[in-house]
Amino acid sequence: MFFGSGLRQLYRGLYPPIRRTTRPISGSLSRSLVLSSQRRTPEFSSFVARTNTCGELRTSHIGQEVTLCGWIQYRRQNIFLILRDCHGLVQVVIPQDELAASVKKILCEAPMESVVKVSGTVISRPPGQENPKMPTGEIEIKVKTAELLNACKKLPFEIKDFVKKTEALRLQYRYLDLRSFRMQYNLRLRSQMVMKMREYLCNLHGFVDIETPTLFKKTPGGAKEFLVPSREPGKFYSLPQSPQQFKQLLMVGGLDRYFQVARCYRDEGSRPDRQPEFTQIDIEMSFVDQTGIQRLIEGLLQYSWPADKHPVAIPFPSMTFAEALATYGTDKPDIRFRMKIVDISYVFRNTEMRFLQEVLAEPQGTVKAICVQEGAKYLKRQDIEFLRKFAAEHFNQEVLPLCLKANRNWNSPFAKFIMEEERLELVRLMEIQDEDMVLLTAGEHKKACSLLGKLRLECADLLEMRGMILRDPALFSFLWVVDFPLFLPKEESPTELESAHHPFTAPHPSDIHLLYTEPEKVRGQHYDLVLNGSEIGGGSIRIHDAELQRYILATLLKEDVKLLSHLLQALDYGAPPHGGIALGLDRLICLVTGAPTIRDVIAFPKSYRGHDLMSNAPDSVLPEELKPYHIQVSWPTDSEEEEALNQPHLPKS
Amino acid sequence: MFFGSGLRQLYRGLYPPIRRTTRPISGSLSRSLVLSSQRRTPEFSSFVARTNTCGELRTSHIGQEVTLCGWIQYRRQNIFLILRDCHGLVQVVIPQDELAASVKKILCEAPMESVVKVSGTVISRPPGQENPKMPTGEIEIKVKTAELLNACKKLPFEIKDFVKKTEALRLQYRYLDLRSFRMQYNLRLRSQMVMKMREYLCNLHGFVDIETPTLFKKTPGGAKEFLVPSREPGKFYSLPQSPQQFKQLLMVGGLDRYFQVARCYRDEGSRPDRQPEFTQIDIEMSFVDQTGIQRLIEGLLQYSWPADKHPVAIPFPSMTFAEALATYGTDKPDIRFRMKIVDISYVFRNTEMRFLQEVLAEPQGTVKAICVQEGAKYLKRQDIEFLRKFAAEHFNQEVLPLCLKANRNWNSPFAKFIMEEERLELVRLMEIQDEDMVLLTAGEHKKACSLLGKLRLECADLLEMRGMILRDPALFSFLWVVDFPLFLPKEESPTELESAHHPFTAPHPSDIHLLYTEPEKVRGQHYDLVLNGSEIGGGSIRIHDAELQRYILATLLKEDVKLLSHLLQALDYGAPPHGGIALGLDRLICLVTGAPTIRDVIAFPKSYRGHDLMSNAPDSVLPEELKPYHIQVSWPTDSEEEEALNQPHLPKS
């Protein structure tokens, strides 16, 4: 995209002209749309030395005296100069007459990317010299005065979008990388979208923006919390992973509609596409149920959605966790494409295939399959090999590729064992077309679903590499996933339970009796919001009954309730029923902008090892700087260090 | 103030009815006012179980079926119940007939502060039973159904504003304290005012809201930064005191209008009315000068100022640092009242008083005085004693009280040495009235001014205790203080220099040549914003020239430039001229709301020892929790501990 046109589109979308209504909106949002349609573009040049931005000048400005400030993007034969600011590019004509020799000298001698201020007149370009690809391509600036504001030294890379740089280099010189169109667009869109969210919450629905502390106490089980030493020996603050306790306490405090764009912290060592600090849109309400939160969030996203993107349809579809697992093999299905998992066990009730017989004889045994559209046409032999190897390595499962209508049953010695009535039933059930390929697996329900869920995504990748469009990046498919189990067996000790999400989630009202008999069967009032196969938010109705909360914490989860005594006490003092949600802002903006990683929607991200490559943080400190905090470094022994370096989660500079 | 009426006033002020213009506003702000005057009150009951808030019901609602959720504030003879939510109080009539026995039972048996949901009809109160003091006093609710949502146990204190509690108790049960009218008002006003600031910056003036990291690298000289251990042995992040470096790097990155409501951290041990984490409105612009920033901030404050407060007049007056010191004895003068410091040295050029002769013979010697209005009438003998003792103890200075028109020269053996022409000159010069009292001191300029500046505030306290109104708390007097020195002599080593504010402040253009000859005389392009005698903001035009920045850091300040190499490098790569400001949000909201401490405008503040009294943070952690961070506690020895406990800045549980 040409620099400038995209930003203009962004701002035009965000501040549409009066009476412009881009799309029909019904219900309570109509008022908000009226409000936003009355907006004008902000004044980008108030209070500063320029009269206009480089990118905004058009033929309507012809004849105006303007002052512009910007960076020298390009110079042609000492006659033209392209000046850039964050709103776009404009052509400046370098004066050639003797009287303007000093102006010419400044503009011709300044290195690329130097900052200059020029004053002059907006004039029409001579006929035939217009540049229709450039938003300012019909005009140019006839310069009268010029001032070099700051000369630029030789750069580590050119500030041009087509010049490819490694991410490490971009992060080291982040302040230069930020000059790119892509980063300008991403950060401005983020700012605008958050602003619209605030308007929706604060101005339209009476939410109160409340800042909660980040220096807090360690949460029980909060293994991923950064510690902050205090000046009291042995006492530490902790940087919380979310304002969960505070938002609930605000409800007890009668601040019944809370939101915060909250900074959260999570120390996971190094993880690709995660950040040690991240931002969530944090929301909590009193007297609300699951539907209330869902309608609120749908309205929020629709209201704040950038007008230059494909619009969002509400209400979002909803699916139970069980259905998501059975149909898509995951709790965050990408519903932009089908390729659903189908249980085909009953088709094989009379099968002669030994291994299917054996699986179906098991109490949990199932046969399942996905139909890969045009798989027979597009998937190559080595793709099938890759998928079967993937299944074997990650799931210890066998996968059978079957082409049941076409005639290409490579690599499937089993195809001949499928009886004709089975084949016909499968074709009918799975709506198999000529060029499709079926991937079949057999095994325990959850394992078979998970495997096929992964293969579904792998197949989509493969088909898209071959040119099919399964997941249109311009489409935004939201989905609620609900009715999660409240507890899961602990991984390290499966007879014990742990919270599927967190211990404050309220049980499903119709399952409460099961808490005392079969707690593993209790569903929680938890809901996840999924966008295009990524989880972008989650929340729940919370427990507001102190006794119930104590029972779950102490009896079922065996947690030390003393660490949460303040919260339990708060529930005893007239806590209202309440619930909430948190949206992961970085991930959401990443999906909206189509950025390849969340690092591209954050101004100063850490590397995946948790480093700031620009300033070299974290860094060593002097022993005397540790003294006020009563801590000292325990230097690892050589063997420990070696071990540590071999662990993938331990960063190494 | 009656619960509810104040909040209504707040929201009415913030969302005035259509076409209402409360005060004339000129210039570029008129558009913004049009925008805000078109607003309606937000929908406070969307998405939840209630149809209305308790506080909003009026005679216009009579006949409507409503559902309310709230806390039981009060019950009278099992006939009436006062229900409270965060919008106010409403009277509920408990049904007495047999058919509604279950409803009656619920409403009569629920303990105070229990949460209930009631449905019924809004009816007019019987004639004579209206309560004109209560905003909902003309109506009541005839209940049909009631539900106990949560019963309340015995509370540690009553949720009534007139019930006095210690601050420690309030902080321990913060979630209950938040139910008070005062805290609800303060937090809602804070939220609304910040929202208006965002509208002004983002929607009207094209600023981009950018989140900057809080896990960063230690700043050179950043002795007050909390450390955060990383998983790399001996490597620490640091929680920065402000986004100073990032905002400057954003300017280099071409994001030329940045703002952020930024969380900042400062570890000062315990300090009254300071918080280890606090919030600032952080702003930076490219191509701007001092005046540009000042006009921006004046517009920002006027636009966001609550409509229920005395309006703000712009532009704000401005004063140089030298003038502020000479006239008010401080760099943050409270200009709501006069009592200015007057240099009366020349009056005593021929004095016979030996000690004045001696002071005036010194090269820096001055005689200065303030005229305390009606001081002779209101100040008592012990007040004068207190003031003289204060001067002796804190400044080692003598202060002479003189009543030059009335006849009460107690305690001033010097009065008789004042010659008649001196007396007349002083009366003329200081505009002394009959009941006034002059406080005179003699000494070096800065010391004399500082002393009189303090005495001026002490006198104001004393006079106000006697009933005079000098500093109207409803008035808001903003003041810019400018032309600060760029450097100050280091306290511990006065031949060396340190930055008066920070090392990135640009020198005054007309003083640049002095940098190389008499740097202590250079003024900085720094500006402070003062409100009613409190500093609520400060900023500067920054250095954008790498060479100048290097010279100041390395040669003048003797800092290790390696720690800032990324910033110096950034300045070399086409950094635009830029400047900015930060407003202390907590202090500003404190002054606007008239709260006695900033803890009253923060939802969950720390105690002055840095403790969260509710959750008991900071807290001990297990040694194995420290292990991933390669640190261990250095437990102090008994003698160290004793010493530590005796130091005032070290907190003690």
Interface residues (C-beta under 8 A of the other chain):
Chain A: S28 R31 L35 Q38 R39 R40 T41 P42 E43 F44 S46 F47 V48 A49 R50 C69 W71 D85 C86 E113 S114 V115 K117 L149 N150 A151 C152 K153 L155 Y173 R174 Y175 L176 D177 L178 R179 M183 Q184 L187 R188 S191 Q192 V194 M195 R198 E199 C202 N203 L204 H205 G206 F207 V208 D209 I210 E211 T212 P213 T214 L215 F216 K217 K218 F226 L227 V228 P229 S230 R231 E232 P233 G234 K235 F236 Y237 S238 L239 Q245 F246 L249 L250 V252 G253 G254 L255 D256 R257 R263 Y265 D267 G269 P276 E277 T279 M285 S286 F287 V288 D289 G292 I293 R295 L296 H544 D545 H566 A570 L571 D572 Y573 G574 A575 P576 P577 I602 A603 F604 K606 G610 D612 M614 S615 N616 A617 P618 D619 S620 V621 E625 L626 K627 Y629 H630 I631 Q632 V633 S634 W635 P636 E641 A644 H649 L650 P651 K652 S653
Chain B: Y15 S28 R31 L35 Q38 R39 R40 T41 P42 E43 F44 S46 F47 V48 A49 R50 C69 W71 D85 C86 E113 S114 V115 K117 L149 N150 A151 C152 K153 L155 Y173 R174 Y175 L176 D177 L178 R179 M183 Q184 L187 R188 S191 Q192 V194 M195 R198 E199 C202 N203 L204 H205 G206 V208 D209 I210 E211 T212 P213 T214 L215 F216 K217 K218 F226 L227 V228 P229 S230 R231 E232 P233 G234 K235 F236 Y237 S238 L239 Q245 F246 L249 L250 V252 G253 G254 L255 D256 R257 R263 Y265 D267 G269 P276 E277 T279 M285 S286 F287 V288 D289 G292 I293 R295 L296 H544 D545 H566 A570 L571 D572 Y573 G574 A575 P576 P577 I602 A603 F604 K606 G610 D612 M614 S615 N616 A617 P618 D619 S620 V621 E625 L626 K627 Y629 H630 I631 Q632 V633 S634 W635 P636 E641 A644 H649 L650 P651 K652 S653
